[in-house]
Amino acid sequence: MSFIVSNSVIFGAKLTRKEKRWTMKNQFFVKQLNAEEFFVAQDGSLLNELFHPDKIGLRLPFSIAYGKLEPRGSTKPHSLSQPEIYLFISGEGIFKTNNQRSYPVKALSLVYVPPGYIQWIENTSESPLCFFCIVSPPWKAEWEKEESV
C-alpha cells in the first residue's frame, strides 16, 4: 500500500487519527525535489525543505533541506540557535565563520556548525554550489538571526 503526499510516496505508512501524523516505523518515504517548493531563505540561499516534520507530517527529530547558491553568490552572515550540518554535493566555495576562519568546501565536504556560530558561504565557482542542510531539532525560522561582521 502507498500514499501520495505532495510529490512524495510513503510505502506502507499508516496515518494515526489521534496525531494526524504518518507512523514511519519500518517504512520508506521517497520525495523528489519540486521546483515549486523552493524559496529564498533569510540568508539569501535558495532552499527546498525536503523532510520537515511540520510540513510533511513525519515524526523526525531533525529536518533536511536542499540548498543552492548561485555562481559567485554568497549568503548573508547569520547564526542559528541550534546545531547545523552541511553536506556539499556540487560546486566549490568558502565556508566562513565569526572566528575569522575560512574553510574551502566542495562536493562531499561536511561541515558541522555549533549553535550560535555566525556563518556564511561564498560560492567561488562558475557553477551553483549545492548542499544539504540538516538541523536537529527541526529548523524553525525564529531560530535564525541575521548577523553583521
C-alpha positions in Angstrom: 0.0 0.0 0.0 1.3 3.5 -0.7 0.1 7.0 -0.2 0.9 10.0 -2.4 1.7 13.2 -0.5 2.7 16.3 -2.5 5.2 14.7 -4.9 6.1 12.2 -2.2 5.4 8.5 -1.8 5.1 6.8 1.5 5.2 3.0 1.3 3.2 1.1 3.9 2.7 4.1 6.2 -0.3 4.5 8.4 -2.0 7.8 9.4 -3.0 7.8 13.1 -6.2 9.6 13.7 -5.1 11.0 17.1 -1.9 12.7 16.0 -2.7 13.1 12.3 0.9 12.2 11.5 2.4 9.4 9.5 3.7 6.5 11.5 7.0 5.7 9.9 8.4 2.8 11.9 9.9 0.3 9.4 8.5 2.3 6.5 10.1 4.1 3.5 9.5 7.6 2.3 10.6 8.9 -1.1 10.5 12.5 -2.1 11.6 14.3 -5.3 12.8 17.9 -5.5 10.0 20.0 -6.7 10.8 23.4 -8.4 7.6 24.9 -6.9 8.8 24.2 -3.3 12.0 26.3 -3.5 12.1 29.6 -1.5 14.7 32.2 -0.8 15.9 31.7 2.8 16.6 34.5 5.3 20.4 34.1 4.5 19.7 34.5 0.7 20.2 30.9 -0.4 17.6 29.1 -2.4 16.2 26.3 -0.2 13.8 23.3 -0.6 12.8 21.7 2.7 12.8 18.0 1.9 12.0 16.4 5.2 10.5 18.7 7.8 8.0 17.2 10.4 5.8 20.3 10.3 5.4 20.2 6.5 5.0 16.5 5.7 3.8 15.1 9.0 6.8 12.8 9.6 7.9 12.3 13.2 11.5 13.2 12.8 14.0 14.7 15.3 15.6 16.7 12.5 14.9 18.5 9.2 16.8 18.3 5.9 16.8 21.0 3.3 18.4 21.1 -0.1 20.2 24.4 -0.7 21.7 26.1 -3.7 23.8 29.2 -4.0 24.2 30.8 -7.5 27.7 31.2 -9.1 29.8 33.9 -7.4 27.0 34.5 -4.9 27.1 34.4 -1.1 24.8 34.0 1.8 24.3 36.7 4.5 26.1 36.2 7.7 23.7 34.6 10.1 23.5 32.4 13.2 21.2 29.6 14.2 20.4 28.7 17.9 20.6 25.0 17.0 23.5 22.9 15.6 23.6 22.5 11.8 25.3 20.2 9.5 26.1 20.9 5.8 26.9 18.3 3.2 28.1 19.9 0.0 27.2 17.9 -3.1 28.5 20.1 -6.0 30.3 23.3 -6.8 33.1 24.9 -4.8 33.1 27.7 -2.2 34.4 29.0 1.1 32.6 28.4 4.4 33.3 31.4 6.7 32.8 31.8 10.4 32.8 34.5 13.0 36.2 33.4 14.4 37.8 34.8 11.2 38.3 31.3 9.8 37.6 30.2 6.2 37.2 26.6 5.1 37.2 25.5 1.4 34.2 23.4 0.6 33.4 21.2 -2.5 31.4 18.1 -3.3 31.5 15.7 -0.3 32.7 18.4 2.2 30.9 18.0 5.5 30.6 21.0 7.9 29.3 21.0 11.5 28.2 24.4 12.8 27.8 24.7 16.6 24.7 26.6 17.9 25.1 30.3 17.9 28.0 30.5 15.5 28.0 33.2 12.9 28.4 31.6 9.5 28.1 32.4 5.8 29.0 30.7 2.5 30.6 32.2 -0.6 30.4 30.4 -4.0 33.8 30.8 -5.7 32.9 28.9 -8.8 31.0 29.5 -12.1 28.5 26.7 -11.2 25.9 26.5 -8.5 27.1 25.4 -5.0 24.6 22.8 -3.8 24.3 21.3 -0.4 22.1 19.5 2.1 21.5 21.2 5.4 20.5 19.1 8.5 19.1 20.7 11.7 18.2 19.0 14.9 15.7 19.6 16.4 13.9 20.6 13.1 14.6 24.1 11.8 12.4 27.0 12.7 12.6 30.4 11.1 12.6 32.2 14.5 15.9 30.4 15.4 17.7 32.1 12.5 19.3 35.5 13.1 20.9 37.8 10.6 24.3 39.0 11.9 26.8 41.7 11.0 30.5 41.0 10.7 
